[in-house]
Amino acid sequence: MNILVRPLSPRPDGAWQVRLDRHPVTFRSEAEAKAFVSTLRRRLAAPHPLPATG
């Protein structure tokens, strides 16, 4: 998954966008966008056990 964080306006207090491949998610601040990405990366890296079969 490609993750891109970018400002949506040149204003320092403007909105930010996180793009997850082709899916944009807008945040009110850079801090919120980066916190979201940090949580997402932790969750993606976490172990995901497969359910037991049978």
Backbone as a chain_set.jsonl record, in Angstrom:
{"seq": "MNILVRPLSPRPDGAWQVRLDRHPVTFRSEAEAKAFVSTLRRRLAAPHPLPATG", "coords": {"N": [[0.849, -1.165, 0.0], [0.628, 2.132, -0.902], [1.39, 5.052, 0.83], [0.776, 8.399, 1.16], [1.42, 11.571, 2.464], [0.257, 14.833, 2.47], [0.054, 18.448, 2.28], [-3.01, 20.263, 1.789], [-3.292, 22.888, 1.251], [-1.384, 25.958, 0.988], [-1.346, 27.307, 3.382], [-0.229, 27.378, 6.776], [-1.96, 26.384, 8.741], [-3.745, 24.855, 7.395], [-5.768, 22.221, 5.841], [-4.847, 18.712, 5.647], [-3.934, 15.888, 3.635], [-4.134, 12.369, 3.465], [-3.175, 9.897, 1.354], [-4.149, 6.716, 0.509], [-3.08, 4.515, -1.493], [-5.246, 4.952, -3.987], [-7.144, 6.228, -2.473], [-8.265, 9.003, -0.882], [-7.976, 10.628, 2.304], [-9.006, 13.167, 4.375], [-7.654, 15.478, 6.74], [-7.736, 17.72, 9.576], [-5.328, 18.807, 10.381], [-1.704, 18.678, 10.163], [-0.619, 17.176, 12.237], [-2.756, 15.461, 12.98], [-3.022, 13.971, 10.616], [-0.518, 12.691, 10.463], [-0.58, 11.215, 12.838], [-2.632, 9.427, 12.259], [-1.442, 7.979, 10.139], [0.704, 6.826, 11.495], [-0.631, 5.119, 13.333], [-1.951, 3.465, 11.489], [0.23, 2.243, 10.168], [1.377, 0.795, 12.317], [-0.704, -1.014, 12.817], [-0.813, -2.409, 10.387], [1.645, -3.673, 10.462], [1.399, -5.371, 12.59], [1.148, -8.69, 13.989], [-0.918, -11.032, 12.329], [-2.717, -13.589, 13.006], [-3.752, -16.574, 11.347], [-7.005, -18.032, 11.147], [-7.768, -21.072, 12.887], [-8.026, -24.165, 11.203], [-10.539, -26.646, 10.614]], "CA": [[0.0, 0.0, 0.0], [1.348, 3.402, -0.945], [0.831, 6.046, 1.737], [1.323, 9.721, 0.879], [0.887, 12.637, 3.314], [0.565, 16.116, 1.828], [-0.851, 19.558, 2.62], [-3.972, 20.614, 0.745], [-3.185, 24.328, 0.986], [-0.095, 26.491, 1.435], [-1.466, 27.889, 4.731], [0.304, 26.466, 7.795], [-3.043, 25.789, 9.529], [-4.693, 24.277, 6.444], [-6.052, 20.784, 5.876], [-3.861, 17.775, 5.104], [-4.521, 14.703, 3.035], [-3.401, 11.108, 3.431], [-3.665, 9.058, 0.253], [-3.883, 5.293, 0.647], [-3.179, 4.185, -2.911], [-6.093, 5.957, -4.659], [-8.196, 6.64, -1.551], [-7.864, 10.155, -0.066], [-8.604, 10.891, 3.59], [-8.638, 14.534, 4.734], [-7.52, 15.765, 8.166], [-7.693, 19.153, 9.877], [-3.973, 19.286, 10.65], [-0.597, 17.763, 9.877], [-0.48, 16.258, 13.378], [-3.792, 14.429, 12.87], [-2.689, 13.112, 9.479], [0.638, 11.856, 10.812], [-1.01, 10.266, 13.867], [-3.38, 8.4, 11.544], [-0.476, 7.144, 9.407], [1.454, 6.054, 12.486], [-1.511, 4.046, 13.8], [-2.166, 2.552, 10.371], [1.458, 1.442, 9.949], [1.481, -0.163, 13.427], [-1.7, -2.074, 12.62], [-0.42, -3.233, 9.253], [2.836, -4.45, 10.834], [1.081, -6.274, 13.684], [0.904, -10.064, 13.549], [-2.296, -11.381, 12.037], [-2.78, -15.052, 12.941], [-4.807, -17.141, 10.536], [-7.892, -18.862, 11.968], [-7.507, -22.52, 12.866], [-8.933, -24.904, 10.294], [-10.985, -27.963, 11.045]], "C": [[0.899, 1.233, 0.0], [0.629, 4.405, -0.05], [1.549, 7.364, 1.482], [0.633, 10.738, 1.781], [1.273, 13.958, 2.679], [-0.403, 17.194, 2.287], [-1.805, 19.823, 1.456], [-3.955, 22.101, 0.415], [-1.834, 24.819, 1.488], [-0.148, 27.103, 2.842], [-0.954, 26.902, 5.776], [-0.784, 25.774, 8.619], [-4.098, 25.127, 8.644], [-4.843, 22.775, 6.603], [-4.921, 19.977, 5.239], [-4.584, 16.556, 4.567], [-3.563, 13.531, 3.152], [-4.022, 10.31, 2.296], [-3.202, 7.628, 0.486], [-4.136, 4.691, -0.732], [-4.031, 5.27, -3.578], [-7.163, 6.558, -3.742], [-7.725, 7.801, -0.666], [-8.662, 10.244, 1.233], [-8.095, 12.256, 4.045], [-8.641, 14.713, 6.247], [-7.395, 17.263, 8.373], [-6.286, 19.685, 10.059], [-2.939, 18.232, 10.256], [-0.453, 16.733, 10.992], [-1.512, 15.132, 13.319], [-3.474, 13.455, 11.737], [-1.546, 12.168, 9.833], [0.298, 10.85, 11.901], [-1.787, 9.113, 13.232], [-2.429, 7.436, 10.83], [0.314, 6.271, 10.372], [0.624, 4.87, 12.994], [-1.729, 3.008, 12.701], [-0.946, 1.658, 10.154], [1.658, 0.418, 11.058], [0.513, -1.33, 13.224], [-1.345, -2.978, 11.454], [0.758, -4.142, 9.595], [2.546, -5.489, 11.934], [0.86, -7.697, 13.148], [-0.597, -10.307, 13.359], [-2.397, -12.898, 11.901], [-3.969, -15.504, 12.082], [-5.71, -17.992, 11.445], [-7.552, -20.336, 11.829], [-8.511, -23.195, 11.937], [-9.343, -26.212, 10.942], [-11.735, -27.947, 12.247]], "O": [[1.816, 1.348, 0.813], [-0.584, 4.589, -0.154], [2.774, 7.443, 1.575], [-0.595, 10.768, 1.859], [2.443, 14.198, 2.381], [-1.545, 16.901, 2.641], [-1.453, 19.631, 0.292], [-4.536, 22.526, -0.583], [-1.207, 24.166, 2.322], [0.897, 27.386, 3.429], [-1.22, 25.705, 5.669], [-0.552, 24.685, 9.144], [-5.215, 24.869, 9.093], [-4.141, 22.142, 7.392], [-4.153, 20.479, 4.418], [-5.696, 16.234, 4.987], [-2.354, 13.67, 2.967], [-5.23, 10.073, 2.271], [-2.009, 7.367, 0.642], [-5.276, 4.394, -1.088], [-3.571, 6.403, -3.718], [-8.005, 7.326, -4.207], [-6.878, 7.606, 0.206], [-9.862, 9.973, 1.26], [-6.886, 12.48, 4.096], [-9.501, 14.181, 6.948], [-6.998, 17.992, 7.465], [-6.058, 20.886, 9.911], [-3.262, 17.063, 10.047], [-0.197, 15.558, 10.729], [-1.18, 13.976, 13.578], [-3.642, 12.245, 11.892], [-1.606, 10.976, 9.531], [0.829, 9.74, 11.896], [-1.618, 7.957, 13.622], [-2.597, 6.219, 10.911], [0.563, 5.1, 10.088], [1.125, 3.749, 13.075], [-1.694, 1.806, 12.963], [-1.085, 0.448, 9.978], [2.065, -0.711, 10.784], [0.871, -2.489, 13.435], [-1.554, -4.19, 11.525], [0.856, -5.254, 9.077], [3.36, -6.38, 12.175], [0.441, -7.883, 12.005], [-1.422, -9.838, 14.142], [-2.189, -13.44, 10.815], [-5.038, -14.894, 12.098], [-5.23, -18.6, 12.402], [-7.103, -20.785, 10.775], [-9.688, -22.835, 11.899], [-8.592, -26.806, 11.715], [-12.17, -28.998, 12.718]]}, "num_chains": 1, "name": "protein.A"}
